[in-house]
Amino acid sequence: MFSTHIMEVAEDICDRIGIINDGKLVAEGNFEELRQKANAIGDNVDLEDIFLKLTEQDESINEIIEKLRTTMK
């Protein structure tokens, strides 16, 4: 078992992933299964996108994450 808030790490090293929101397991499976549960389509979809969709996070979080990714490059 491995716990992290860094989705990129989880996506790289885990075979199965459980997504927890507010102390409840909202989804579990491999990357492809989670992608199907989130109805996430496209080659650029990553675990962060899936997490945000499955936990019904505000779209503004995507903007913040993208800004952080840009500044960290």
Backbone torsions as a table, in degrees:
resi	resn	phi	psi	omega
1	MET	NA	140.1	-178.3
2	PHE	-138.0	134.4	-179.9
3	SER	-121.0	132.7	178.7
4	THR	-157.2	156.3	171.3
5	HIS	-101.1	-1.6	-178.5
6	ILE	-95.6	99.0	-173.4
7	MET	-61.2	-35.7	-179.3
8	GLU	-61.1	-39.6	178.6
9	VAL	-67.2	-45.9	179.4
10	ALA	-59.8	-42.5	-179.6
11	GLU	-63.3	-36.0	-177.1
12	ASP	-76.3	-34.8	-170.4
13	ILE	-113.2	-11.1	-174.5
14	CYS	-102.0	139.9	174.9
15	ASP	-81.9	-38.4	179.3
16	ARG	-128.4	146.1	-175.1
17	ILE	-131.8	135.3	173.1
18	GLY	-111.1	131.7	178.6
19	ILE	-106.4	121.9	-178.1
20	ILE	-112.2	133.4	177.4
21	ASN	-134.8	126.4	-178.0
22	ASP	52.6	40.9	176.4
23	GLY	77.5	5.8	-179.5
24	LYS	-119.9	139.7	175.4
25	LEU	-73.2	114.2	-177.2
26	VAL	-99.5	-19.8	177.8
27	ALA	-163.6	153.2	179.2
28	GLU	-153.4	141.4	176.9
29	GLY	154.9	-172.8	174.9
30	ASN	-80.3	176.2	-174.8
31	PHE	-57.4	-45.1	-177.6
32	GLU	-65.7	-40.0	177.7
33	GLU	-63.2	-41.6	178.4
34	LEU	-66.4	-38.0	178.8
35	ARG	-62.4	-41.4	178.2
36	GLN	-65.8	-41.1	179.1
37	LYS	-63.2	-33.1	-178.7
38	ALA	-88.6	-2.0	-175.1
39	ASN	53.3	38.8	-178.8
40	ALA	-90.7	121.8	-175.6
41	ILE	-117.2	140.8	174.2
42	GLY	121.2	158.1	-178.6
43	ASP	-76.7	-21.5	-176.5
44	ASN	-89.8	4.1	-179.7
45	VAL	-73.6	129.8	176.3
46	ASP	-121.1	178.0	-176.5
47	LEU	-63.4	-31.9	177.3
48	GLU	-60.7	-44.5	177.7
49	ASP	-61.1	-44.2	-179.8
50	ILE	-63.6	-44.8	178.6
51	PHE	-57.7	-48.7	-178.7
52	LEU	-61.7	-39.1	180.0
53	LYS	-69.4	-44.6	-177.0
54	LEU	-70.9	-26.1	179.2
55	THR	-98.0	5.5	176.6
56	GLU	53.7	44.0	178.3
57	GLN	-75.2	153.7	178.9
58	ASP	-63.4	141.0	179.5
59	GLU	-60.1	-23.6	179.8
60	SER	-62.0	-25.7	177.5
61	ILE	-63.4	-37.4	177.0
62	ASN	-58.4	-40.6	179.5
63	GLU	-64.5	-42.6	179.2
64	ILE	-63.6	-44.6	-179.9
65	ILE	-62.5	-43.4	179.4
66	GLU	-62.6	-40.8	177.3
67	LYS	-63.3	-41.3	177.8
68	LEU	-64.1	-43.4	178.8
69	ARG	-61.2	-40.8	-179.5
70	THR	-64.9	-42.8	-178.7
71	THR	-72.8	-22.8	-178.4
72	MET	-88.9	-4.9	-179.5
73	LYS	-77.2	NA	NA
